[in-house]
Amino acid sequence: MPAETHVEGTPVGRDEVLGIIRERLADILEIEPSAISEGASFADDLNADSLALIELVEALEEELGERSVGFRFDDDDLDDLRSVRDAVDYVVSRLG
């Protein structure tokens, strides 16, 4: 892993990414993390609007930026994030 993109520490695994997304999204939506399944659609199942998704992205960039230098979501990719699984897959691929 290039030094300029990663910080020393253990890699973030898929289960950990899912847990982080659940926790942050639960805080934003004011629901229990257990109510958020990996297959849940942001709009249809969780009633998350675009503002909630922006808050989620900002929270993830802040938290994961501490683990992987410069971790960012590309603005062009945000429209493709329709479910929790999409977000987990995206984060895992960016951290990979």
C-alpha positions as CSV (number, residue, x, y, z in Angstrom):
1,M,0.0,0.0,0.0
2,P,1.4,3.4,-0.9
3,A,2.4,5.4,2.1
4,E,0.7,8.5,0.8
5,T,-2.7,6.9,0.8
6,H,-2.7,4.7,3.9
7,V,-2.0,5.2,7.6
8,E,-0.3,2.6,9.7
9,G,-2.8,0.3,11.4
10,T,-5.0,-2.7,10.7
11,P,-7.0,-2.7,7.4
12,V,-10.6,-1.9,7.6
13,G,-12.7,-5.0,6.7
14,R,-16.1,-5.3,5.1
15,D,-17.8,-6.1,8.4
16,E,-16.2,-3.1,10.1
17,V,-17.2,-0.8,7.2
18,L,-20.8,-2.0,7.4
19,G,-20.8,-1.4,11.2
20,I,-19.5,2.2,10.7
21,I,-22.1,2.9,8.0
22,R,-24.9,1.5,10.2
23,E,-23.8,3.6,13.2
24,R,-23.4,6.8,11.3
25,L,-26.6,6.4,9.3
26,A,-28.5,5.5,12.5
27,D,-27.4,8.7,14.1
28,I,-28.4,10.7,11.1
29,L,-31.8,9.1,10.7
30,E,-32.4,8.7,14.4
31,I,-33.1,5.0,14.2
32,E,-31.6,1.9,15.7
33,P,-28.5,0.5,13.9
34,S,-30.2,-2.9,14.0
35,A,-33.0,-1.5,11.7
36,I,-30.4,-1.0,8.9
37,S,-29.7,-4.1,6.8
38,E,-27.0,-4.3,4.2
39,G,-29.7,-4.7,1.5
40,A,-31.7,-1.7,2.6
41,S,-32.4,1.0,0.0
42,F,-31.6,4.5,1.3
43,A,-34.7,6.0,-0.3
44,D,-37.3,3.2,-0.3
45,D,-36.4,1.3,3.0
46,L,-34.8,4.0,5.2
47,N,-36.5,7.2,3.9
48,A,-33.1,8.8,3.7
49,D,-33.2,12.0,1.6
50,S,-30.2,13.5,-0.3
51,L,-29.3,15.6,2.7
52,A,-29.0,12.5,4.9
53,L,-26.8,10.9,2.3
54,I,-24.5,14.0,2.2
55,E,-24.3,13.9,6.0
56,L,-23.4,10.2,5.8
57,V,-20.7,10.8,3.2
58,E,-19.2,13.6,5.3
59,A,-19.2,11.4,8.4
60,L,-17.5,8.6,6.6
61,E,-14.9,10.8,5.0
62,E,-14.1,12.2,8.4
63,E,-13.9,8.9,10.2
64,L,-12.2,6.9,7.4
65,G,-9.9,9.8,6.6
66,E,-8.2,9.2,9.9
67,R,-7.5,5.6,8.8
68,S,-6.6,6.2,5.1
69,V,-5.1,9.5,4.3
70,G,-7.2,11.5,1.9
71,F,-10.2,9.1,1.8
72,R,-12.9,10.8,-0.2
73,F,-16.1,10.0,-2.1
74,D,-16.0,11.2,-5.7
75,D,-19.0,13.4,-6.3
76,D,-19.7,11.7,-9.6
77,D,-20.1,8.4,-7.8
78,L,-22.7,9.6,-5.3
79,D,-25.6,9.0,-7.6
80,D,-24.7,5.3,-7.8
81,L,-25.1,4.8,-4.0
82,R,-28.7,3.6,-3.7
83,S,-28.4,1.1,-0.9
84,V,-26.3,0.3,2.2
85,R,-24.6,-2.5,0.2
86,D,-23.6,0.0,-2.5
87,A,-22.0,2.3,0.1
88,V,-20.2,-0.6,1.8
89,D,-18.9,-1.9,-1.6
90,Y,-17.8,1.6,-2.6
91,V,-15.9,2.2,0.7
92,V,-14.3,-1.3,0.7
93,S,-13.1,-0.8,-2.9
94,R,-11.7,2.7,-2.1
95,L,-9.9,1.4,0.9
96,G,-8.7,-1.8,-0.8
